[in-house]
Amino acid sequence: MKKFQLLIFIFFAFITMTIAKDSPSILPSKAQLKWADAEIGVLIHFDMPTFEPEYDFRKDWNYHPDLAIFNPKELDTDQWIKAAKSAGATYAVLVAKHCSGFSLWPTKAHPYSVKNTPWRDGKGDIVKDFIASCSKYGLKPGIYASTSANGYLRVDNPGKVVSGNLQEQQKYNDIVKMQLTELWSEYGKLSEVWFDGGVLPPEKGGFDVLAMLRKYQSEAIAFQGPYGYENNIRWVGNEEGVAPYPCWARADSTTSASGVIEIKGLNGNPEGMFWCPGESDFPLRLNSSFQGGWFWHKDQDDQLRTLTELTDKYCKSVGRNTNMLLGLVVDTRGLVPDNDVKRLAEFGKIISKDFANPVGSTSGKGNVLELKLKFSQPLSAVVIMEEIAQGERIREYELYGRQNGVWNLISKGTSIGHKRIERVNGIYDGIRLSILKSEGVPVIRKLSCFTTENI
């Protein structure tokens, strides 16, 4: 009997070791898997600088724009979300409180909010309207509520009161707790929460954001969220919508940064201890325009990125294993400007047209995967997707195209992850993906090729 038990033990030990060898141990959470498939989102900015462009919260900590100037009489969150959806966005993040400290919902924490403005006689709630519009048009809602800067409360990065007074710091922490509790508990389930500049940990004067997040929004993705959170994502090091390459979903740690200074080396690490993929944020308006392109200015409605730029950034964000987060402005009317709405729809049409119908597609396991086409034809893009539910396994690959019976090398690469877009230029009747190095057996969710007009 003991001999039989020993054989059973050896058998299961062998199976366990085989599975461990075949499957990387660092895997995405369910929320991270859903988020990766979302691919395109928008980040909507609307704050006091829209109405008073001269305002700079750091110039005079005692000055705050008068609440009387905030009166966007035509405000329509349905219009915002319809514009986002036309661009192909599947989720939207609203900046509920930016650096001025002005709050787009009637917070109970302090008086500097929509409840004391002329807009809708102080009875409006932009966060509530935004959430309702997302539900109406099928986009997943997210909330940006930075804890790191607040002009009204005299706080600067990384979330410390400028006076350095410990009692003031505690008062600020209590206010932030109250506001996050409001946002996370009163508006329903959020798909993403944004901490621009990261989170100040308790040991450095902050408070336990991690416990609050797990209590109220445990399934939400957290951009630059608190250390130890299961659903964190990271910044890619710039506000240009360009992920570095390679860009691994695994990383050695999560990242915290201001979003202003470009940081090198944010490629992640294929052997990293955390699954913390990147999100590539950039504004629809040029970075050289007002407030880095994140806020509306009356003389800059023509300062938009071209369709060529947008499609290039799509390939360098979504096509480099990150999500693309496109910044939208709202003007003093309370609307996304007409030119911006038009450009969003044009971009969405291109992405839908160029990537909706592959001329060939396949999937499979192993080190070699071939896609045979019905006939030779010009190709402009090859899309590779790993089955990331089983981890990032591929470390190095080569892509070949077949011409007149001969396989010719098209490109080489390392990171694939959720999606890798290889732009090609040639006439082929077949595509071969050859995996040179991997951690475990490669699992390809999809290998597709496209004949596109704009990529």
C-alpha positions in Angstrom: 0.0 0.0 0.0 2.8 2.4 0.9 4.5 1.6 -2.4 1.4 2.4 -4.3 1.0 5.7 -2.4 4.6 6.5 -3.2 4.0 5.9 -6.9 0.9 8.2 -6.8 3.0 10.9 -5.0 5.7 10.7 -7.7 3.1 10.8 -10.5 1.5 13.9 -9.2 4.8 15.6 -8.4 5.8 15.0 -12.0 2.6 16.5 -13.3 3.0 19.5 -11.0 6.5 20.1 -12.1 5.5 19.8 -15.7 2.7 22.3 -15.3 5.0 24.7 -13.4 7.6 24.5 -16.2 4.9 25.0 -18.8 3.2 27.9 -17.1 4.8 31.2 -15.9 3.7 31.8 -12.3 3.1 35.6 -12.7 -0.3 36.0 -14.4 -2.8 38.8 -14.9 -5.9 39.1 -12.7 -9.4 38.8 -14.1 -9.7 42.6 -14.1 -6.3 43.0 -15.9 -7.4 40.5 -18.6 -10.7 42.4 -19.3 -8.8 45.7 -19.3 -6.3 44.5 -21.9 -9.1 43.6 -24.3 -10.6 47.1 -23.8 -7.5 48.6 -25.7 -8.8 52.1 -26.3 -10.0 54.6 -23.6 -10.4 58.3 -23.2 -9.3 60.7 -20.3 -11.6 63.7 -20.0 -10.3 67.0 -18.4 -12.5 69.8 -17.3 -11.3 72.2 -14.5 -10.9 75.8 -13.6 -8.1 76.5 -16.1 -10.7 76.0 -18.8 -12.5 79.1 -17.6 -9.4 81.0 -16.3 -6.4 80.0 -18.4 -4.1 82.3 -16.5 -4.6 80.3 -13.3 -1.5 78.4 -12.0 -2.1 76.9 -8.6 1.6 77.0 -7.7 2.0 80.8 -8.4 -0.1 81.8 -5.4 -1.3 79.2 -3.0 -3.7 81.7 -1.5 -5.5 82.4 -4.7 -8.3 80.2 -6.1 -10.5 81.1 -9.1 -14.0 82.4 -8.2 -16.6 79.7 -8.3 -18.9 82.1 -10.1 -17.0 81.6 -13.4 -18.0 78.0 -13.6 -21.2 77.9 -15.6 -21.1 75.6 -18.6 -24.7 76.1 -19.7 -24.7 73.5 -22.5 -22.9 70.8 -20.6 -23.9 67.4 -22.0 -22.0 64.3 -20.9 -23.9 62.2 -23.5 -22.1 64.3 -26.2 -18.7 63.5 -24.5 -19.3 59.8 -24.4 -20.8 59.6 -27.9 -17.6 61.3 -29.2 -15.4 58.9 -27.3 -17.3 55.9 -28.6 -17.0 57.1 -32.2 -13.2 56.9 -31.8 -13.4 53.3 -30.8 -13.1 53.9 -27.0 -14.5 51.2 -24.8 -13.9 53.0 -21.5 -13.8 56.5 -20.3 -12.0 58.1 -17.3 -13.3 61.4 -15.9 -10.9 63.8 -14.1 -13.2 64.4 -11.2 -10.6 66.6 -9.4 -7.5 68.0 -10.9 -4.8 70.2 -9.5 -6.9 73.2 -8.7 -8.8 71.1 -6.1 -12.2 72.0 -7.7 -14.5 69.0 -7.5 -16.9 68.1 -10.3 -19.3 66.5 -7.8 -21.0 68.1 -4.7 -18.5 66.8 -2.2 -19.2 67.1 1.5 -15.5 67.5 2.2 -15.2 71.2 1.4 -17.1 74.0 -0.4 -14.9 74.3 -3.5 -17.1 72.2 -5.8 -20.0 72.4 -8.3 -22.5 72.8 -5.4 -21.4 76.4 -5.0 -21.4 77.4 -8.6 -24.1 79.1 -10.8 -24.2 75.9 -13.0 -27.6 74.3 -12.5 -28.1 76.5 -9.4 -25.6 74.4 -7.5 -27.7 71.3 -7.9 -25.6 69.6 -10.6 -23.3 66.6 -10.4 -21.0 66.0 -13.4 -19.7 62.7 -12.0 -23.3 61.4 -11.8 -24.1 62.5 -15.3 -20.9 61.0 -16.6 -21.5 57.6 -15.1 -25.1 57.7 -16.5 -23.8 58.5 -20.0 -21.3 55.7 -19.9 -24.0 53.3 -18.9 -26.3 54.6 -21.7 -23.7 54.2 -24.5 -21.9 51.1 -23.2 -18.6 52.4 -22.1 -17.0 51.4 -18.8 -16.6 54.3 -16.4 -13.4 55.3 -14.6 -12.5 58.2 -12.2 -9.3 60.2 -12.0 -9.0 61.5 -8.4 -5.4 62.5 -7.8 -4.3 62.6 -4.2 -1.0 64.2 -5.0 -1.8 67.9 -5.8 -4.5 70.3 -4.7 -4.3 74.1 -5.1 -7.3 74.8 -2.9 -5.9 72.7 0.0 -2.3 73.9 -0.6 -0.9 70.5 -1.5 1.8 69.6 -4.0 3.4 66.4 -5.3 3.6 63.8 -3.9 0.6 64.6 -1.8 2.1 66.8 1.0 0.8 70.1 2.3 3.3 72.9 1.4 3.4 74.2 4.9 4.8 70.9 6.2 2.5 71.1 9.2 1.6 67.7 10.5 -1.9 68.7 11.6 -2.6 70.2 8.2 -1.4 67.0 6.6 -3.7 64.9 8.7 -6.6 67.3 7.9 -5.8 66.9 4.2 -5.6 63.1 4.5 -9.0 63.1 6.1 -10.5 65.2 3.3 -9.0 62.8 0.7 -10.4 59.8 2.5 -13.8 61.4 2.5 -13.7 62.3 -1.2 -12.4 58.9 -2.3 -15.1 57.3 -0.2 -17.7 59.4 -1.9 -16.4 58.7 -5.4 -15.9 55.0 -4.8 -19.0 54.2 -2.9 -21.8 56.5 -4.3 -21.5 56.0 -8.1 -21.4 52.3 -8.6 -18.7 50.0 -10.0 -15.8 51.7 -11.6 -13.6 50.0 -14.2 -10.5 52.1 -13.5 -9.3 54.6 -10.9 -6.4 57.0 -11.7 -3.8 58.2 -9.3 -1.8 60.8 -11.3 1.6 61.0 -9.6 1.0 57.8 -7.7 0.0 57.3 -4.0 1.8 58.7 -0.9 2.2 55.6 1.4 1.5 55.8 5.1 5.1 55.6 6.1 5.8 58.8 4.2 2.8 60.8 5.6 -0.1 59.4 3.5 -2.8 57.0 4.5 -3.9 53.5 3.7 -5.3 53.9 0.2 -4.8 50.2 -0.4 -7.3 49.2 2.2 -9.9 51.7 0.9 -9.5 50.6 -2.6 -9.9 46.9 -1.7 -13.0 47.8 0.4 -14.9 49.9 -2.2 -13.5 49.1 -5.7 -11.7 45.8 -5.4 -12.2 44.9 -9.1 -11.1 48.3 -10.5 -7.9 48.8 -12.5 -5.6 51.3 -10.7 -3.3 53.5 -12.7 -0.2 54.0 -10.5 -2.1 52.5 -7.7 -0.9 51.7 -4.2 1.9 49.1 -3.8 0.4 45.6 -3.3 -2.8 46.1 -5.2 -3.7 43.2 -7.4 -5.0 45.2 -10.4 -2.3 47.9 -10.9 -1.2 49.3 -14.2 1.8 51.6 -14.9 2.8 54.7 -16.8 5.0 54.2 -19.9 7.2 57.2 -19.2 5.8 59.9 -21.5 2.5 61.7 -22.5 3.1 61.1 -26.2 1.1 57.8 -26.5 4.3 55.9 -27.4 5.1 52.8 -25.4 8.8 51.9 -25.3 9.7 48.7 -27.1 9.9 46.1 -25.8 7.1 46.7 -23.3 6.4 43.8 -21.0 3.3 43.5 -18.9 5.4 42.1 -16.1 7.5 44.5 -14.1 9.8 44.6 -11.1 7.6 47.2 -9.4 4.8 49.6 -10.0 5.7 53.1 -11.0 4.9 56.6 -9.7 5.8 59.7 -11.7 4.5 63.2 -12.3 3.6 62.6 -16.0 5.6 65.6 -17.0 9.2 64.4 -17.3 9.9 61.5 -19.6 11.5 58.6 -17.8 13.7 56.1 -19.7 13.7 52.4 -19.1 10.1 51.7 -18.3 10.1 48.6 -20.5 9.0 46.3 -17.7 10.8 43.0 -17.2 9.7 39.6 -18.6 11.0 38.0 -15.4 9.4 40.7 -13.2 7.5 39.8 -10.0 4.4 41.8 -10.8 1.8 41.8 -13.6 1.6 45.5 -14.1 1.0 46.4 -17.8 1.4 49.9 -19.2 -1.2 52.5 -20.3 -0.1 55.0 -22.9 -1.8 58.3 -22.3 -1.7 61.3 -24.6 -4.0 64.3 -25.5 -5.9 64.6 -28.8 -4.5 68.1 -28.9 -0.9 68.8 -29.5 1.4 68.7 -26.4 2.6 72.1 -27.4 -0.9 73.6 -26.9 -2.4 74.9 -23.7 -1.7 72.9 -20.5 0.1 70.2 -22.6 -3.0 69.7 -24.7 -5.0 68.4 -21.8 -7.3 71.4 -21.4 -9.3 73.5 -23.8 -8.3 77.0 -25.0 -10.4 79.2 -27.1 -7.7 79.9 -29.7 -6.6 76.3 -30.2 -9.4 74.4 -31.7 -7.2 73.7 -34.7 -4.4 72.2 -32.6 -5.3 68.6 -33.2 -3.2 65.6 -34.1 -3.4 64.4 -37.6 -5.0 61.1 -38.5 -1.5 59.9 -39.5 -0.2 60.7 -36.0 -3.2 59.1 -34.3 -2.9 55.8 -36.3 0.9 55.8 -35.7 0.3 56.2 -31.9 -2.3 53.4 -32.0 0.3 51.1 -33.4 2.9 52.2 -30.9 0.5 51.9 -27.9 -2.0 49.1 -28.5 0.4 47.5 -30.9 3.1 47.5 -28.2 1.3 45.6 -25.5 -0.3 48.6 -23.7 -3.7 50.3 -23.8 -4.2 53.7 -25.5 -5.7 56.4 -23.4 -6.6 59.5 -25.5 -7.1 62.8 -23.7 -10.3 64.9 -24.5 -11.0 68.5 -23.7 -14.3 70.1 -22.7 -14.8 73.7 -23.6 -16.6 76.5 -21.6 -19.9 75.4 -23.1 -19.5 72.1 -21.4 -19.0 70.2 -24.8 -16.2 68.5 -26.6 -15.4 71.0 -29.4 -16.7 70.4 -32.9 -13.3 69.9 -34.5 -12.3 67.4 -31.8 -15.6 65.5 -32.3 -14.9 65.2 -36.0 -11.3 64.1 -35.6 -12.4 61.4 -33.1 -14.9 60.0 -35.5 -12.4 60.0 -38.4 -9.9 58.1 -36.3 -12.4 55.6 -35.1 -13.5 54.9 -38.7 -9.9 54.3 -39.8 -9.2 51.8 -36.9 -12.5 50.0 -37.5 -12.0 49.8 -41.2 -8.4 48.8 -41.2 -8.5 46.2 -38.4 -12.1 44.8 -38.6 -11.6 42.3 -41.4 -8.3 40.3 -41.6 -7.4 38.7 -44.9 -6.3 35.7 -42.8 -6.3 34.6 -39.2 -5.2 31.5 -37.2 -4.2 30.5 -33.6 -2.3 27.7 -32.0 0.5 26.4 -29.7 4.1 25.7 -30.3 7.3 27.4 -31.6 6.1 27.7 -35.2 2.7 28.9 -36.5 1.9 29.4 -40.2 -0.9 31.3 -41.8 -1.7 30.3 -45.4 -3.5 32.8 -47.6 -5.8 31.9 -50.5 -3.6 33.9 -52.9 -0.7 36.3 -53.0 -1.7 39.8 -51.9 -0.2 43.0 -50.5 -0.1 43.1 -46.7 0.5 46.2 -44.5 0.1 44.8 -41.0 0.5 41.6 -39.1 -1.1 41.4 -35.6 0.1 38.8 -33.1 -1.7 38.2 -29.8 -0.5 35.9 -27.0 -3.0 34.1 -24.7 -1.9 36.3 -21.8 -4.2 34.4 -19.4 -1.4 31.9 -19.4 1.3 34.5 -19.1 3.8 36.3 -21.3 5.7 33.3 -22.6 7.4 34.6 -25.8 10.8 36.2 -25.3 12.1 36.4 -28.9 10.5 35.8 -32.3 10.9 36.2 -36.1 8.2 36.9 -38.6 8.4 35.6 -42.2 6.4 36.2 -45.3 6.2 33.7 -48.2 6.9 35.0 -51.7 7.1 32.6 -54.7 7.5 29.7 -52.4 10.4 31.3 -50.5 10.1 32.3 -46.8 11.7 35.8 -46.4 12.4 37.4 -43.0 10.1 40.4 -42.4 10.9 41.4 -38.9 12.3 40.4 -35.5 11.0 41.1 -32.1 10.8 40.3 -28.4 7.7 41.3 -26.5 4.2 40.4 -27.8 1.9 40.1 -24.8 -1.7 41.1 -25.4 -1.0 42.5 -28.9 1.9 43.3 -31.2 1.3 45.1 -34.4 4.0 44.6 -37.0 3.8 47.0 -39.9 4.9 45.3 -43.2 5.1 46.2 -46.8 5.1 43.3 -49.3 3.1 40.8 -51.3 2.8 37.5 -49.6 0.7 34.3 -49.8 1.6 33.2 -46.3 2.9 34.3 -42.9 5.1 32.3 -40.5 5.7 33.2 -36.8 8.8 31.5 -35.5 9.4 31.6 -31.7 13.1 31.5 -30.9 13.0 31.8 -27.1 10.1 31.3 -24.7 9.3 30.5 -21.1 7.0 27.5 -21.5 5.1 26.5 -24.6 4.0 29.6 -26.6 0.2 30.0 -26.9 -0.9 32.3 -29.7 -4.4 33.6 -29.3 -4.4 35.1 -32.8 -2.1 35.6 -35.7 -3.8 37.8 -38.3 -2.8 39.8 -41.3 -4.3 42.9 -42.9 -4.3 44.9 -46.1 -4.9 48.4 -44.8 -4.9 51.9 -46.3 -3.7 54.0 -43.4 -1.3 51.9 -41.2 
